[in-house]
Amino acid sequence: MDNGGYDDETDETLAERFLGLQEMFPMPVRQAVGTAANGIFNNAKKFASNPSLMFAAVSFILWARLIQKINRLN
């Protein structure tokens, strides 16, 4: 990986960067973010398994885009 001409900097992997970021935040903050991420992931799985909710969300997004385009023309 090109380090931009800085010979004294070592290349880091993405995993190493995330591990380094852990040191910046206290444990309660990391736990809260982990809990929130798990909740979002679990709700997304439930949402994806319900076809009517998925259809409603996609329809809403498409209608919103259509209304936005119509408003730009006026």
PDB file of N, CA, C and O in Angstrom:
ATOM      1  N   MET A   1       0.855  -1.177   0.000  1.00  0.00           N
ATOM      2  CA  MET A   1       0.000   0.000   0.000  1.00  0.00           C
ATOM      3  C   MET A   1       0.900   1.239   0.000  1.00  0.00           C
ATOM      4  O   MET A   1       1.922   1.275   0.685  1.00  0.00           O
ATOM      5  N   ASP A   2       0.516   2.230  -0.759  1.00  0.00           N
ATOM      6  CA  ASP A   2       1.299   3.461  -0.849  1.00  0.00           C
ATOM      7  C   ASP A   2       1.046   4.301   0.397  1.00  0.00           C
ATOM      8  O   ASP A   2      -0.104   4.578   0.737  1.00  0.00           O
ATOM      9  N   ASN A   3       2.098   4.700   1.067  1.00  0.00           N
ATOM     10  CA  ASN A   3       1.932   5.499   2.284  1.00  0.00           C
ATOM     11  C   ASN A   3       2.145   6.979   2.035  1.00  0.00           C
ATOM     12  O   ASN A   3       2.421   7.725   2.974  1.00  0.00           O
ATOM     13  N   GLY A   4       2.024   7.420   0.794  1.00  0.00           N
ATOM     14  CA  GLY A   4       2.068   8.837   0.483  1.00  0.00           C
ATOM     15  C   GLY A   4       3.448   9.454   0.598  1.00  0.00           C
ATOM     16  O   GLY A   4       3.567  10.666   0.775  1.00  0.00           O
ATOM     17  N   GLY A   5       4.495   8.645   0.501  1.00  0.00           N
ATOM     18  CA  GLY A   5       5.833   9.196   0.556  1.00  0.00           C
ATOM     19  C   GLY A   5       6.421   9.281   1.953  1.00  0.00           C
ATOM     20  O   GLY A   5       7.548   9.749   2.111  1.00  0.00           O
ATOM     21  N   TYR A   6       5.700   8.848   2.961  1.00  0.00           N
ATOM     22  CA  TYR A   6       6.201   8.882   4.329  1.00  0.00           C
ATOM     23  C   TYR A   6       6.831   7.523   4.646  1.00  0.00           C
ATOM     24  O   TYR A   6       6.120   6.540   4.856  1.00  0.00           O
ATOM     25  N   ASP A   7       8.148   7.472   4.680  1.00  0.00           N
ATOM     26  CA  ASP A   7       8.835   6.206   4.883  1.00  0.00           C
ATOM     27  C   ASP A   7       8.803   5.736   6.336  1.00  0.00           C
ATOM     28  O   ASP A   7       8.976   4.546   6.601  1.00  0.00           O
ATOM     29  N   ASP A   8       8.586   6.650   7.279  1.00  0.00           N
ATOM     30  CA  ASP A   8       8.619   6.261   8.683  1.00  0.00           C
ATOM     31  C   ASP A   8       7.279   5.742   9.197  1.00  0.00           C
ATOM     32  O   ASP A   8       7.203   5.285  10.337  1.00  0.00           O
ATOM     33  N   GLU A   9       6.216   5.797   8.386  1.00  0.00           N
ATOM     34  CA  GLU A   9       4.913   5.292   8.807  1.00  0.00           C
ATOM     35  C   GLU A   9       4.750   3.849   8.360  1.00  0.00           C
ATOM     36  O   GLU A   9       5.122   3.486   7.245  1.00  0.00           O
ATOM     37  N   THR A  10       4.193   3.037   9.238  1.00  0.00           N
ATOM     38  CA  THR A  10       3.948   1.639   8.889  1.00  0.00           C
ATOM     39  C   THR A  10       2.535   1.500   8.352  1.00  0.00           C
ATOM     40  O   THR A  10       1.638   2.259   8.720  1.00  0.00           O
ATOM     41  N   ASP A  11       2.351   0.530   7.486  1.00  0.00           N
ATOM     42  CA  ASP A  11       1.019   0.260   6.958  1.00  0.00           C
ATOM     43  C   ASP A  11       0.214  -0.517   7.987  1.00  0.00           C
ATOM     44  O   ASP A  11       0.718  -1.451   8.611  1.00  0.00           O
ATOM     45  N   GLU A  12      -1.047  -0.118   8.159  1.00  0.00           N
ATOM     46  CA  GLU A  12      -1.931  -0.788   9.099  1.00  0.00           C
ATOM     47  C   GLU A  12      -3.070  -1.434   8.332  1.00  0.00           C
ATOM     48  O   GLU A  12      -3.515  -0.919   7.307  1.00  0.00           O
ATOM     49  N   THR A  13      -3.533  -2.555   8.833  1.00  0.00           N
ATOM     50  CA  THR A  13      -4.730  -3.154   8.267  1.00  0.00           C
ATOM     51  C   THR A  13      -5.944  -2.469   8.880  1.00  0.00           C
ATOM     52  O   THR A  13      -5.827  -1.761   9.880  1.00  0.00           O
ATOM     53  N   LEU A  14      -7.090  -2.680   8.286  1.00  0.00           N
ATOM     54  CA  LEU A  14      -8.323  -2.094   8.806  1.00  0.00           C
ATOM     55  C   LEU A  14      -8.613  -2.618  10.206  1.00  0.00           C
ATOM     56  O   LEU A  14      -9.052  -1.864  11.074  1.00  0.00           O
ATOM     57  N   ALA A  15      -8.368  -3.905  10.428  1.00  0.00           N
ATOM     58  CA  ALA A  15      -8.597  -4.487  11.755  1.00  0.00           C
ATOM     59  C   ALA A  15      -7.708  -3.833  12.799  1.00  0.00           C
ATOM     60  O   ALA A  15      -8.157  -3.572  13.916  1.00  0.00           O
ATOM     61  N   GLU A  16      -6.462  -3.565  12.457  1.00  0.00           N
ATOM     62  CA  GLU A  16      -5.550  -2.911  13.397  1.00  0.00           C
ATOM     63  C   GLU A  16      -6.004  -1.497  13.723  1.00  0.00           C
ATOM     64  O   GLU A  16      -5.849  -1.036  14.854  1.00  0.00           O
ATOM     65  N   ARG A  17      -6.556  -0.819  12.748  1.00  0.00           N
ATOM     66  CA  ARG A  17      -7.066   0.542  13.013  1.00  0.00           C
ATOM     67  C   ARG A  17      -8.252   0.508  13.968  1.00  0.00           C
ATOM     68  O   ARG A  17      -8.340   1.325  14.884  1.00  0.00           O
ATOM     69  N   PHE A  18      -9.177  -0.452  13.750  1.00  0.00           N
ATOM     70  CA  PHE A  18     -10.323  -0.562  14.648  1.00  0.00           C
ATOM     71  C   PHE A  18      -9.888  -0.925  16.059  1.00  0.00           C
ATOM     72  O   PHE A  18     -10.432  -0.402  17.032  1.00  0.00           O
ATOM     73  N   LEU A  19      -8.916  -1.813  16.176  1.00  0.00           N
ATOM     74  CA  LEU A  19      -8.411  -2.157  17.502  1.00  0.00           C
ATOM     75  C   LEU A  19      -7.777  -0.945  18.178  1.00  0.00           C
ATOM     76  O   LEU A  19      -7.904  -0.768  19.389  1.00  0.00           O
ATOM     77  N   GLY A  20      -7.099  -0.116  17.397  1.00  0.00           N
ATOM     78  CA  GLY A  20      -6.514   1.106  17.945  1.00  0.00           C
ATOM     79  C   GLY A  20      -7.569   2.099  18.400  1.00  0.00           C
ATOM     80  O   GLY A  20      -7.366   2.823  19.374  1.00  0.00           O
ATOM     81  N   LEU A  21      -8.696   2.138  17.697  1.00  0.00           N
ATOM     82  CA  LEU A  21      -9.773   3.057  18.085  1.00  0.00           C
ATOM     83  C   LEU A  21     -10.423   2.648  19.399  1.00  0.00           C
ATOM     84  O   LEU A  21     -10.969   3.496  20.105  1.00  0.00           O
ATOM     85  N   GLN A  22     -10.372   1.363  19.738  1.00  0.00           N
ATOM     86  CA  GLN A  22     -10.973   0.909  20.992  1.00  0.00           C
ATOM     87  C   GLN A  22     -10.368   1.622  22.195  1.00  0.00           C
ATOM     88  O   GLN A  22     -11.051   1.862  23.191  1.00  0.00           O
ATOM     89  N   GLU A  23      -9.116   1.950  22.102  1.00  0.00           N
ATOM     90  CA  GLU A  23      -8.443   2.598  23.225  1.00  0.00           C
ATOM     91  C   GLU A  23      -8.955   4.014  23.467  1.00  0.00           C
ATOM     92  O   GLU A  23      -8.775   4.558  24.557  1.00  0.00           O
ATOM     93  N   MET A  24      -9.591   4.617  22.463  1.00  0.00           N
ATOM     94  CA  MET A  24     -10.075   5.989  22.599  1.00  0.00           C
ATOM     95  C   MET A  24     -11.364   6.091  23.410  1.00  0.00           C
ATOM     96  O   MET A  24     -11.628   7.124  24.025  1.00  0.00           O
ATOM     97  N   PHE A  25     -12.164   5.030  23.416  1.00  0.00           N
ATOM     98  CA  PHE A  25     -13.495   5.093  24.017  1.00  0.00           C
ATOM     99  C   PHE A  25     -13.567   4.200  25.245  1.00  0.00           C
ATOM    100  O   PHE A  25     -13.020   3.097  25.241  1.00  0.00           O
ATOM    101  N   PRO A  26     -14.235   4.662  26.294  1.00  0.00           N
ATOM    102  CA  PRO A  26     -14.374   3.840  27.498  1.00  0.00           C
ATOM    103  C   PRO A  26     -15.307   2.648  27.249  1.00  0.00           C
ATOM    104  O   PRO A  26     -16.107   2.646  26.314  1.00  0.00           O
ATOM    105  N   MET A  27     -15.180   1.647  28.107  1.00  0.00           N
ATOM    106  CA  MET A  27     -15.938   0.406  27.954  1.00  0.00           C
ATOM    107  C   MET A  27     -17.455   0.638  27.887  1.00  0.00           C
ATOM    108  O   MET A  27     -18.101   0.001  27.055  1.00  0.00           O
ATOM    109  N   PRO A  28     -18.066   1.507  28.709  1.00  0.00           N
ATOM    110  CA  PRO A  28     -19.524   1.694  28.599  1.00  0.00           C
ATOM    111  C   PRO A  28     -19.959   2.204  27.217  1.00  0.00           C
ATOM    112  O   PRO A  28     -21.021   1.823  26.725  1.00  0.00           O
ATOM    113  N   VAL A  29     -19.156   3.049  26.602  1.00  0.00           N
ATOM    114  CA  VAL A  29     -19.491   3.563  25.274  1.00  0.00           C
ATOM    115  C   VAL A  29     -19.405   2.434  24.258  1.00  0.00           C
ATOM    116  O   VAL A  29     -20.283   2.303  23.405  1.00  0.00           O
ATOM    117  N   ARG A  30     -18.361   1.619  24.337  1.00  0.00           N
ATOM    118  CA  ARG A  30     -18.208   0.498  23.404  1.00  0.00           C
ATOM    119  C   ARG A  30     -19.346  -0.499  23.566  1.00  0.00           C
ATOM    120  O   ARG A  30     -19.851  -1.026  22.574  1.00  0.00           O
ATOM    121  N   GLN A  31     -19.757  -0.765  24.807  1.00  0.00           N
ATOM    122  CA  GLN A  31     -20.857  -1.698  25.042  1.00  0.00           C
ATOM    123  C   GLN A  31     -22.168  -1.142  24.501  1.00  0.00           C
ATOM    124  O   GLN A  31     -22.959  -1.884  23.918  1.00  0.00           O
ATOM    125  N   ALA A  32     -22.409   0.151  24.685  1.00  0.00           N
ATOM    126  CA  ALA A  32     -23.651   0.762  24.186  1.00  0.00           C
ATOM    127  C   ALA A  32     -23.707   0.710  22.665  1.00  0.00           C
ATOM    128  O   ALA A  32     -24.756   0.421  22.089  1.00  0.00           O
ATOM    129  N   VAL A  33     -22.585   0.988  22.017  1.00  0.00           N
ATOM    130  CA  VAL A  33     -22.549   0.928  20.552  1.00  0.00           C
ATOM    131  C   VAL A  33     -22.761  -0.505  20.085  1.00  0.00           C
ATOM    132  O   VAL A  33     -23.477  -0.734  19.110  1.00  0.00           O
ATOM    133  N   GLY A  34     -22.157  -1.465  20.757  1.00  0.00           N
ATOM    134  CA  GLY A  34     -22.339  -2.872  20.398  1.00  0.00           C
ATOM    135  C   GLY A  34     -23.778  -3.319  20.563  1.00  0.00           C
ATOM    136  O   GLY A  34     -24.310  -4.035  19.714  1.00  0.00           O
ATOM    137  N   THR A  35     -24.412  -2.903  21.648  1.00  0.00           N
ATOM    138  CA  THR A  35     -25.815  -3.244  21.881  1.00  0.00           C
ATOM    139  C   THR A  35     -26.711  -2.629  20.821  1.00  0.00           C
ATOM    140  O   THR A  35     -27.617  -3.289  20.312  1.00  0.00           O
ATOM    141  N   ALA A  36     -26.467  -1.375  20.486  1.00  0.00           N
ATOM    142  CA  ALA A  36     -27.261  -0.705  19.455  1.00  0.00           C
ATOM    143  C   ALA A  36     -27.079  -1.381  18.099  1.00  0.00           C
ATOM    144  O   ALA A  36     -28.049  -1.572  17.365  1.00  0.00           O
ATOM    145  N   ALA A  37     -25.847  -1.741  17.766  1.00  0.00           N
ATOM    146  CA  ALA A  37     -25.578  -2.399  16.481  1.00  0.00           C
ATOM    147  C   ALA A  37     -26.271  -3.754  16.415  1.00  0.00           C
ATOM    148  O   ALA A  37     -26.834  -4.114  15.381  1.00  0.00           O
ATOM    149  N   ASN A  38     -26.234  -4.504  17.509  1.00  0.00           N
ATOM    150  CA  ASN A  38     -26.924  -5.796  17.529  1.00  0.00           C
ATOM    151  C   ASN A  38     -28.425  -5.624  17.370  1.00  0.00           C
ATOM    152  O   ASN A  38     -29.064  -6.398  16.657  1.00  0.00           O
ATOM    153  N   GLY A  39     -29.000  -4.616  18.027  1.00  0.00           N
ATOM    154  CA  GLY A  39     -30.432  -4.362  17.898  1.00  0.00           C
ATOM    155  C   GLY A  39     -30.815  -3.982  16.481  1.00  0.00           C
ATOM    156  O   GLY A  39     -31.826  -4.452  15.961  1.00  0.00           O
ATOM    157  N   ILE A  40     -30.020  -3.143  15.860  1.00  0.00           N
ATOM    158  CA  ILE A  40     -30.300  -2.742  14.477  1.00  0.00           C
ATOM    159  C   ILE A  40     -30.213  -3.952  13.553  1.00  0.00           C
ATOM    160  O   ILE A  40     -31.061  -4.131  12.679  1.00  0.00           O
ATOM    161  N   PHE A  41     -29.190  -4.781  13.744  1.00  0.00           N
ATOM    162  CA  PHE A  41     -29.013  -5.960  12.898  1.00  0.00           C
ATOM    163  C   PHE A  41     -30.176  -6.928  13.066  1.00  0.00           C
ATOM    164  O   PHE A  41     -30.702  -7.441  12.079  1.00  0.00           O
ATOM    165  N   ASN A  42     -30.582  -7.182  14.307  1.00  0.00           N
ATOM    166  CA  ASN A  42     -31.690  -8.110  14.553  1.00  0.00           C
ATOM    167  C   ASN A  42     -33.006  -7.585  13.975  1.00  0.00           C
ATOM    168  O   ASN A  42     -33.780  -8.351  13.400  1.00  0.00           O
ATOM    169  N   ASN A  43     -33.262  -6.285  14.125  1.00  0.00           N
ATOM    170  CA  ASN A  43     -34.483  -5.714  13.559  1.00  0.00           C
ATOM    171  C   ASN A  43     -34.451  -5.738  12.038  1.00  0.00           C
ATOM    172  O   ASN A  43     -35.484  -5.932  11.398  1.00  0.00           O
ATOM    173  N   ALA A  44     -33.287  -5.546  11.461  1.00  0.00           N
ATOM    174  CA  ALA A  44     -33.171  -5.603  10.003  1.00  0.00           C
ATOM    175  C   ALA A  44     -33.471  -7.005   9.501  1.00  0.00           C
ATOM    176  O   ALA A  44     -34.090  -7.166   8.448  1.00  0.00           O
ATOM    177  N   LYS A  45     -33.041  -8.026  10.241  1.00  0.00           N
ATOM    178  CA  LYS A  45     -33.345  -9.404   9.839  1.00  0.00           C
ATOM    179  C   LYS A  45     -34.850  -9.665   9.907  1.00  0.00           C
ATOM    180  O   LYS A  45     -35.406 -10.317   9.023  1.00  0.00           O
ATOM    181  N   LYS A  46     -35.504  -9.166  10.941  1.00  0.00           N
ATOM    182  CA  LYS A  46     -36.957  -9.329  11.057  1.00  0.00           C
ATOM    183  C   LYS A  46     -37.672  -8.589   9.938  1.00  0.00           C
ATOM    184  O   LYS A  46     -38.632  -9.099   9.362  1.00  0.00           O
ATOM    185  N   PHE A  47     -37.205  -7.394   9.635  1.00  0.00           N
ATOM    186  CA  PHE A  47     -37.809  -6.580   8.587  1.00  0.00           C
ATOM    187  C   PHE A  47     -37.675  -7.259   7.230  1.00  0.00           C
ATOM    188  O   PHE A  47     -38.625  -7.277   6.447  1.00  0.00           O
ATOM    189  N   ALA A  48     -36.506  -7.815   6.948  1.00  0.00           N
ATOM    190  CA  ALA A  48     -36.257  -8.445   5.651  1.00  0.00           C
ATOM    191  C   ALA A  48     -37.078  -9.709   5.471  1.00  0.00           C
ATOM    192  O   ALA A  48     -37.327 -10.125   4.339  1.00  0.00           O
ATOM    193  N   SER A  49     -37.504 -10.330   6.566  1.00  0.00           N
ATOM    194  CA  SER A  49     -38.277 -11.558   6.451  1.00  0.00           C
ATOM    195  C   SER A  49     -39.775 -11.285   6.292  1.00  0.00           C
ATOM    196  O   SER A  49     -40.555 -12.220   6.114  1.00  0.00           O
ATOM    197  N   ASN A  50     -40.183 -10.016   6.353  1.00  0.00           N
ATOM    198  CA  ASN A  50     -41.593  -9.669   6.217  1.00  0.00           C
ATOM    199  C   ASN A  50     -41.796  -8.976   4.865  1.00  0.00           C
ATOM    200  O   ASN A  50     -41.458  -7.801   4.722  1.00  0.00           O
ATOM    201  N   PRO A  51     -42.345  -9.690   3.868  1.00  0.00           N
ATOM    202  CA  PRO A  51     -42.473  -9.118   2.526  1.00  0.00           C
ATOM    203  C   PRO A  51     -43.344  -7.864   2.462  1.00  0.00           C
ATOM    204  O   PRO A  51     -43.055  -6.960   1.678  1.00  0.00           O
ATOM    205  N   SER A  52     -44.394  -7.792   3.263  1.00  0.00           N
ATOM    206  CA  SER A  52     -45.271  -6.618   3.185  1.00  0.00           C
ATOM    207  C   SER A  52     -44.561  -5.362   3.685  1.00  0.00           C
ATOM    208  O   SER A  52     -44.749  -4.285   3.119  1.00  0.00           O
ATOM    209  N   LEU A  53     -43.748  -5.480   4.736  1.00  0.00           N
ATOM    210  CA  LEU A  53     -42.981  -4.326   5.211  1.00  0.00           C
ATOM    211  C   LEU A  53     -41.945  -3.906   4.188  1.00  0.00           C
ATOM    212  O   LEU A  53     -41.721  -2.716   3.969  1.00  0.00           O
ATOM    213  N   MET A  54     -41.318  -4.886   3.567  1.00  0.00           N
ATOM    214  CA  MET A  54     -40.312  -4.576   2.559  1.00  0.00           C
ATOM    215  C   MET A  54     -40.955  -3.865   1.364  1.00  0.00           C
ATOM    216  O   MET A  54     -40.412  -2.882   0.860  1.00  0.00           O
ATOM    217  N   PHE A  55     -42.105  -4.358   0.915  1.00  0.00           N
ATOM    218  CA  PHE A  55     -42.819  -3.736  -0.199  1.00  0.00           C
ATOM    219  C   PHE A  55     -43.220  -2.304   0.150  1.00  0.00           C
ATOM    220  O   PHE A  55     -43.089  -1.400  -0.675  1.00  0.00           O
ATOM    221  N   ALA A  56     -43.709  -2.102   1.370  1.00  0.00           N
ATOM    222  CA  ALA A  56     -44.124  -0.765   1.793  1.00  0.00           C
ATOM    223  C   ALA A  56     -42.935   0.195   1.821  1.00  0.00           C
ATOM    224  O   ALA A  56     -43.058   1.343   1.392  1.00  0.00           O
ATOM    225  N   ALA A  57     -41.803  -0.256   2.314  1.00  0.00           N
ATOM    226  CA  ALA A  57     -40.631   0.615   2.389  1.00  0.00           C
ATOM    227  C   ALA A  57     -40.112   0.981   0.999  1.00  0.00           C
ATOM    228  O   ALA A  57     -39.787   2.139   0.736  1.00  0.00           O
ATOM    229  N   VAL A  58     -40.038   0.000   0.124  1.00  0.00           N
ATOM    230  CA  VAL A  58     -39.561   0.270  -1.234  1.00  0.00           C
ATOM    231  C   VAL A  58     -40.532   1.191  -1.957  1.00  0.00           C
ATOM    232  O   VAL A  58     -40.107   2.103  -2.666  1.00  0.00           O
ATOM    233  N   SER A  59     -41.827   0.965  -1.787  1.00  0.00           N
ATOM    234  CA  SER A  59     -42.827   1.828  -2.419  1.00  0.00           C
ATOM    235  C   SER A  59     -42.707   3.265  -1.924  1.00  0.00           C
ATOM    236  O   SER A  59     -42.778   4.209  -2.711  1.00  0.00           O
ATOM    237  N   PHE A  60     -42.525   3.423  -0.624  1.00  0.00           N
ATOM    238  CA  PHE A  60     -42.382   4.762  -0.062  1.00  0.00           C
ATOM    239  C   PHE A  60     -41.176   5.473  -0.646  1.00  0.00           C
ATOM    240  O   PHE A  60     -41.258   6.646  -1.010  1.00  0.00           O
ATOM    241  N   ILE A  61     -40.052   4.765  -0.737  1.00  0.00           N
ATOM    242  CA  ILE A  61     -38.831   5.377  -1.278  1.00  0.00           C
ATOM    243  C   ILE A  61     -39.038   5.789  -2.730  1.00  0.00           C
ATOM    244  O   ILE A  61     -38.638   6.883  -3.126  1.00  0.00           O
ATOM    245  N   LEU A  62     -39.658   4.923  -3.525  1.00  0.00           N
ATOM    246  CA  LEU A  62     -39.885   5.242  -4.936  1.00  0.00           C
ATOM    247  C   LEU A  62     -40.848   6.416  -5.100  1.00  0.00           C
ATOM    248  O   LEU A  62     -40.626   7.287  -5.940  1.00  0.00           O
ATOM    249  N   TRP A  63     -41.917   6.443  -4.300  1.00  0.00           N
ATOM    250  CA  TRP A  63     -42.871   7.561  -4.379  1.00  0.00           C
ATOM    251  C   TRP A  63     -42.215   8.865  -3.931  1.00  0.00           C
ATOM    252  O   TRP A  63     -42.457   9.921  -4.516  1.00  0.00           O
ATOM    253  N   ALA A  64     -41.394   8.789  -2.902  1.00  0.00           N
ATOM    254  CA  ALA A  64     -40.711   9.995  -2.430  1.00  0.00           C
ATOM    255  C   ALA A  64     -39.785  10.544  -3.505  1.00  0.00           C
ATOM    256  O   ALA A  64     -39.724  11.757  -3.707  1.00  0.00           O
ATOM    257  N   ARG A  65     -39.069   9.676  -4.192  1.00  0.00           N
ATOM    258  CA  ARG A  65     -38.195  10.129  -5.284  1.00  0.00           C
ATOM    259  C   ARG A  65     -39.007  10.747  -6.415  1.00  0.00           C
ATOM    260  O   ARG A  65     -38.599  11.759  -6.985  1.00  0.00           O
ATOM    261  N   LEU A  66     -40.153  10.150  -6.749  1.00  0.00           N
ATOM    262  CA  LEU A  66     -41.002  10.671  -7.814  1.00  0.00           C
ATOM    263  C   LEU A  66     -41.534  12.060  -7.448  1.00  0.00           C
ATOM    264  O   LEU A  66     -41.520  12.971  -8.276  1.00  0.00           O
ATOM    265  N   ILE A  67     -41.996  12.215  -6.227  1.00  0.00           N
ATOM    266  CA  ILE A  67     -42.509  13.525  -5.784  1.00  0.00           C
ATOM    267  C   ILE A  67     -41.386  14.545  -5.771  1.00  0.00           C
ATOM    268  O   ILE A  67     -41.610  15.700  -6.135  1.00  0.00           O
ATOM    269  N   GLN A  68     -40.197  14.161  -5.369  1.00  0.00           N
ATOM    270  CA  GLN A  68     -39.049  15.068  -5.376  1.00  0.00           C
ATOM    271  C   GLN A  68     -38.743  15.538  -6.800  1.00  0.00           C
ATOM    272  O   GLN A  68     -38.496  16.723  -7.028  1.00  0.00           O
ATOM    273  N   LYS A  69     -38.759  14.618  -7.744  1.00  0.00           N
ATOM    274  CA  LYS A  69     -38.485  14.994  -9.150  1.00  0.00           C
ATOM    275  C   LYS A  69     -39.575  15.924  -9.690  1.00  0.00           C
ATOM    276  O   LYS A  69     -39.274  16.879 -10.406  1.00  0.00           O
ATOM    277  N   ILE A  70     -40.824  15.653  -9.356  1.00  0.00           N
ATOM    278  CA  ILE A  70     -41.933  16.495  -9.825  1.00  0.00           C
ATOM    279  C   ILE A  70     -41.796  17.906  -9.240  1.00  0.00           C
ATOM    280  O   ILE A  70     -42.013  18.893  -9.943  1.00  0.00           O
ATOM    281  N   ASN A  71     -41.439  17.999  -7.962  1.00  0.00           N
ATOM    282  CA  ASN A  71     -41.268  19.313  -7.335  1.00  0.00           C
ATOM    283  C   ASN A  71     -40.119  20.102  -7.944  1.00  0.00           C
ATOM    284  O   ASN A  71     -40.181  21.330  -8.000  1.00  0.00           O
ATOM    285  N   ARG A  72     -39.082  19.430  -8.397  1.00  0.00           N
ATOM    286  CA  ARG A  72     -37.965  20.120  -9.025  1.00  0.00           C
ATOM    287  C   ARG A  72     -38.366  20.704 -10.373  1.00  0.00           C
ATOM    288  O   ARG A  72     -37.823  21.725 -10.793  1.00  0.00           O
ATOM    289  N   LEU A  73     -39.315  20.062 -11.056  1.00  0.00           N
ATOM    290  CA  LEU A  73     -39.753  20.565 -12.348  1.00  0.00           C
ATOM    291  C   LEU A  73     -40.588  21.829 -12.222  1.00  0.00           C
ATOM    292  O   LEU A  73     -40.611  22.649 -13.140  1.00  0.00           O
ATOM    293  N   ASN A  74     -41.260  21.992 -11.121  1.00  0.00           N
ATOM    294  CA  ASN A  74     -42.135  23.159 -10.922  1.00  0.00           C
ATOM    295  C   ASN A  74     -41.373  24.361 -10.456  1.00  0.00           C
ATOM    296  O   ASN A  74     -41.962  25.421 -10.244  1.00  0.00           O
TER     297      ASN A  74
END
